[in-house]
Amino acid sequence: MMKSDLFEGGVKLPLMEEFYTLQGEGHNMGSAAYFIRIGGCDVGCRWCDSKPSWDAKNFPPTDAIEIADRAALFPAKTVVVTGGEPSLYPLDYFTKLLKDRGIKTMVETSGAHTLSGDWDWICLSPKKYSPPKLSVFQKANELKVVIQNESDLLWAEKNAKLVNDNCLLYLQPEWSVSQKILGWLTEYAMNHPKWRISLQSHKYMNIP
């Protein structure tokens, strides 16, 4: 059975978890939002901090209306859809439900598949082994590249050439090596000021 059949064209989603917290990374760091983590990912980053999300079969299809109704109960009226990889699923129906409830829609995606849905903010976090679709580059509001070593800077620059002129650019140290690389990464950002540094502040604050 194809995912589109199993989840009824986006009427249901493989919900892994949902929680209200502060955004920890990138441009919207520190802002309250309701996070919706969708199961299923075919990118498979070695350093992924949500590996349990990879297998969508572990998460039963959940009615999108129920998810949207719960999100609407929280004061921020902002939803961040993450994964897993959200672009695996048709999300037009879900984002319409959110917007009908006055909720701002945000998504974080690797861009490995064509992204559906009506988004107020698209954070593109590209991965080397499954590069983003060109259409996602063009729509991205924010490019957030995870950095493990200096060679990753070449990957970051390659991706920066493909986004639109208004897209904000972030370099984010991978958590397990962040203290080791912050020195030269900070220096790189100072010498290339089109880039900003993104830190995983939620891990420092010990929040989801």
N, C-alpha and C positions, 0 to 999 in steps of 0.2 A: 504493500500500500504506500503511495506517495505521501509526503508530508502534507501537501495541499489537500489531499483527500482526508487524511487523518484529522486534520485541524479545520476541516470544513471551510477552506478558503479564508482563514483568519477569524472566523467566528469563535473559534477556540484556540488557545495557545498553550504550549507546554510550560506552564509556570513553575519555575524552580523556587523562587522566593520573592517576597515583596516587603519593603520596609521603608520607614520614614527616617531620614537622617540629613546630614549636611553633605553636599557634594565635596569630595575630597581632592579633586584633580582639575587641572586646566583652567579655562577662563572663568568658569562658574564656581570655583572653589569657595567654600564657606557659605554657599546659598542652600537653603532648605529645599528638599525635593523628595518625592516619593519614588523609590527605585523599584523597578520591575525587571527581574532577571529571568530571561527566557532560556530554557534548556535547548541544547543542541548546538554543536560547533564542529566544523570540519577543517578548521585552520590548525589547531593543535600546537600552540606555542609551548615550548619546553618550560618557560618560566611563568606560565599562566597561574594566577592566584585563585582561579575558580574552575579548576579541572573537573570537579564533580558535575559541572553544568554541561559537559561535552555530549553526553548520551541523552538525547531527548526522550528515549523510551523510559527513562527513570522518572519522568514527570508527566502525569496524566493530563490529557487535554482539559483546560479550564475555560469556562465561559468568559469571553472577553467583556461582556456586560458586567459580570460580577467583579472583575478586576477593576474596571473603570469606576464602578460605584464605590469601591473601597478607597480608591485613590482620591476621589472627590471629597472624602470626609476630612482630609488633612488641610491645614491652613495655607500651605505654600501654593497650592494649585499649580504645581509643576511636577511633571512626571519625566523621569529618565528611564528609557528602555535600554537595557544592556543584556549581556549574555554570559556565556554562549555567544552566538552570532545572530543578532536580530534579522539580518538580511536574508536568512534562510526562509523566512515566512512572509506571506502577504499581510501587510500591516495597515492598509488603507481603512479597513473597517474599524480597526482598533483606534487609530488616531482620530477618526471621525467621532467615535464615542467619547474620547477624551475632550476634544474641542467642543462638542455639544454640552459638556459639563463645565466649560470655562477653564479648562486645564491647558497650560503651556506644555508643548510636546518637545522632548529632547531625546536624542538617541546617540549611543556610542556604538560604532561599527568598525570592523576591519575593512568594509567595502568590498569584500571578496565576491559578493553577489550583488545583483541589481537591487537597490534599496527602494522599497515601496513605502507609502505613508505620507502624511502631510506634517512636516516637521518645522518647528520654530527654530530649532538648533540642531545641527548635525556635527558631532565630533567624530572625525575620521582618525582611527588609529591603525595605520597600515602595518601589515605583517609581510616579511620577505618571501615566505613560501607560498602565500596566496595573495598576490598584489591586488590592490583595489581596482574596481571597474572605473573606466574614465568618467562615466556619468556621476559617480560618487565624488570623485575629485572635484568636479565642477560645482557640486552643490554644497560642499563642506563649508561650514562656518569656522571650523577649528581643525587644525591638523596637529595631532599629538603623537609624536614618535617616541617609542620606548627605546632607551639607549642602554646597552650593556658594555660596549667597548668602543674605541675610537673609530673603528671601521663602520660602525652604525651611522656615523655622521654623514658618510657618503650616501647612504640610503635615505637619510633625512633630507639631504639637499636634493636628491633626485625627485623625491615626492613633493618637495616644496615648489618645484618648477611646474607642477601639474595642477595645482589648486588655483582657484580664482584670486584676483588681486585683493579682495577684502578678507580672505581667510587668515585667521590668526595662527601663528606658528609656535608650537611648544615642543621642547625637548624634555623628556621625563626619564630620570634615571631609574633603571629597573631596581626594585626594592632591595633585593639580596646583595647588590653591589653598590648601592647608592652612596654610602659613606666613602667608599674607595674611589669613586669616579667623580664625585661632586666638584673636586678642585679643578680638574681640566675641563669639565663640562661647563662650569661657571665661567671659566676663562673664554671658552669658545663662544658662549652667548654674549659676553662683553665685546668680543672681537667681531661678532656677526649679530648686530643688534636687532635684526628682523626676528630673531628667535627670542622666546621667553622660556624660563625654566618652570616646569610643572613638578610639584612634589606631591606625593601621596599623603596629604595632610591628615586624612582620616586614620591612617595607621599611627601617626604621632598622637592623635587625640584618642585612639583606642575606641573608635566608633565604627559601625558597619560601613 
